[in-house]
């Protein structure tokens, strides 16, 4: 008797969620709570241009300052996560985010708004390195990509629901959005403080004289890790494109006559599709070549945004373009996070995650400003055409990296649902078995040089 679709879905979810530590699920829950109330970042550009009457260039500048704060936080929070611990760094960042988000809702004046937006960006992004490091700390190597996919899934469950709801809430006043966002972040901080212990590992090096603490890996060593930095640079190109979804896209849709409610529904499709497709697509990715997945994701993201040039005033066509680049995100996110975790030594996970997060932060800083200027001075066609070019260049970069001997993009366990053991060289059994990275990079306990 054939298995029904609901039974298959339930079985897939059960398999995807089984075997992960309890602390991971508390972190997952806190992430979901946070993103259910994450209204401000998505609607900031629309708030500044339609509610406050500022120009697209100023909205891009504020978003860029938000990104600059994020960039600074990436490195600071990465170092703090390794030095004082993941938990205090994460809780402090969340409380700071809540405070400055609420303040932003009451702030008036261009300079004041810009300064507070920088502080919100700093505190908001300071959570990323600590969160990623906690997942890498508590989840076994063979399950990490699955855990990162589930965490990304939680982000987008919250994002999809909050974006759709925020469009309706905004019609009654934007201040409510700021306050609800702040409240959800406080709740998230409480969950972390109460339920998640410190996870920073103590990783001694074994010498002839017995165990001895490893020398600290500084940020300079991370930046000298050529394989890792090549991955970071390519991610920066895609992040520049992805940032247009919450900044320039909102301005372009507003100019085309799309209402705040329609924008919320269209951009909410991004989260909805990830919620529906992330688990089955991630299962489909099992055993696939990592280079091919990253190339496909880059082309879908770049050309998905590129198609926006043809949208005109059609909310339906905008929704179609969102669907295209969302599929690219679904392929890219767990693949990339698993790769970063593999390349990160245990004693420097915070720093490595911070530098990886820096690529997103720099994109948050550069992307909105560049997008706003291009849209305002060169027009929609040039703006979205540039996105297609960047996606194509990133895809070419992944191809080149994948062809290098011992490259960082070697085939790997993309899903983490197999029965293999970390560091053994293979994952799973039977036809789906694939090779992982060479032994010196598959196990993230590399030399303190960071090379």
Rosetta blueprint (number, residue, H / E / L):
1 X L
2 X L
3 X L
4 X L
5 X H
6 X H
7 X H
8 X H
9 X H
10 X H
11 X H
12 X H
13 X H
14 X H
15 X H
16 X H
17 X H
18 X L
19 X L
20 X L
21 X L
22 X H
23 X H
24 X H
25 X H
26 X H
27 X H
28 X H
29 X H
30 X H
31 X H
32 X H
33 X H
34 X H
35 X H
36 X H
37 X L
38 X L
39 X L
40 X H
41 X H
42 X H
43 X H
44 X H
45 X H
46 X H
47 X H
48 X H
49 X H
50 X H
51 X H
52 X L
53 X L
54 X L
55 X L
56 X H
57 X H
58 X H
59 X H
60 X H
61 X H
62 X H
63 X H
64 X H
65 X H
66 X H
67 X H
68 X H
69 X H
70 X H
71 X H
72 X H
73 X H
74 X H
75 X H
76 X H
77 X H
78 X H
79 X H
80 X H
81 X H
82 X H
83 X H
84 X L
85 X L
86 X H
87 X H
88 X H
89 X H
90 X H
91 X H
92 X H
93 X H
94 X H
95 X H
96 X H
97 X H
98 X H
99 X H
100 X H
101 X H
102 X H
103 X H
104 X H
105 X H
106 X H
107 X L
108 X L
109 X L
110 X H
111 X H
112 X H
113 X H
114 X H
115 X H
116 X H
117 X H
118 X H
119 X H
120 X H
121 X H
122 X H
123 X H
124 X H
125 X H
126 X H
127 X H
128 X H
129 X H
130 X H
131 X H
132 X H
133 X H
134 X H
135 X H
136 X H
137 X H
138 X H
139 X L
140 X L
141 X H
142 X H
143 X H
144 X H
145 X H
146 X H
147 X H
148 X H
149 X H
150 X H
151 X H
152 X H
153 X H
154 X H
155 X H
156 X H
157 X H
158 X H
159 X H
160 X H
161 X H
162 X H
163 X H
164 X H
165 X H
166 X H
167 X H
168 X H
169 X H
170 X H
171 X L
172 X L
173 X L
174 X L
175 X H
176 X H
177 X H
178 X H
179 X H
180 X H
181 X H
182 X H
183 X H
184 X H
185 X H
186 X H
187 X H
188 X H
189 X H
190 X H
191 X H
192 X H
193 X H
194 X H
195 X H
196 X L
197 X L
198 X L
199 X L
200 X L
201 X L
202 X L
203 X L
204 X E
205 X E
206 X E
207 X E
208 X L
209 X L
210 X E
211 X E
212 X E
213 X E
214 X L
215 X L
216 X L
217 X L
218 X L
219 X H
220 X H
221 X H
222 X H
223 X H
224 X L
225 X L
226 X H
227 X H
228 X H
229 X H
230 X H
231 X H
232 X H
233 X H
234 X H
235 X H
236 X H
237 X H
238 X H
239 X H
240 X H
241 X H
242 X H
243 X H
244 X H
245 X H
246 X L
247 X L
248 X H
249 X H
250 X H
251 X H
252 X H
253 X H
254 X H
255 X H
256 X L
257 X L
258 X L
259 X L
260 X H
261 X H
262 X H
263 X H
264 X H
265 X H
266 X H
267 X H
268 X H
269 X H
270 X H
271 X H
272 X H
273 X H
274 X H
275 X H
276 X H
277 X H
278 X H
279 X H
280 X H
281 X H
282 X H
283 X H
284 X H
285 X L
286 X L
287 X L
288 X L
289 X L
290 X H
291 X H
292 X H
293 X H
294 X H
295 X H
296 X H
297 X H
298 X H
299 X H
300 X H
301 X H
302 X H
303 X H
304 X H
305 X H
306 X H
307 X H
308 X H
309 X H
310 X H
311 X L
312 X L
313 X L
314 X L
315 X H
316 X H
317 X H
318 X H
319 X H
320 X H
321 X H
322 X H
323 X H
324 X H
325 X H
326 X H
327 X H
328 X H
329 X H
330 X H
331 X H
332 X H
333 X H
334 X H
335 X H
336 X H
337 X H
338 X H
339 X H
340 X H
341 X H
342 X H
343 X H
344 X L
345 X L
346 X H
347 X H
348 X H
349 X H
350 X H
351 X H
352 X H
353 X H
354 X H
355 X H
356 X H
357 X H
358 X H
359 X H
360 X H
361 X H
362 X H
363 X H
364 X H
365 X H
366 X H
367 X H
368 X H
369 X H
370 X H
371 X H
372 X H
373 X H
374 X H
375 X H
376 X H
377 X H
378 X L
379 X L
380 X H
381 X H
382 X H
383 X H
384 X H
385 X H
386 X H
387 X H
388 X H
389 X H
390 X H
391 X H
392 X H
393 X H
394 X H
395 X H
396 X H
397 X H
398 X H
399 X H
400 X H
401 X H
402 X H
403 X H
404 X L
405 X L
406 X L
407 X L
408 X L
409 X L
410 X L
411 X L
412 X L
413 X L
414 X L
415 X L
416 X L
417 X L
418 X L
419 X L
420 X L
421 X L
422 X L
423 X L
424 X L
425 X L
426 X E
427 X E
428 X L
429 X L
430 X H
431 X H
432 X H
433 X L
434 X E
435 X E
436 X L
437 X L
438 X L
439 X H
440 X H
441 X H
442 X H
443 X L
444 X L
445 X L
446 X L
447 X L
448 X L
449 X L
450 X L
451 X L
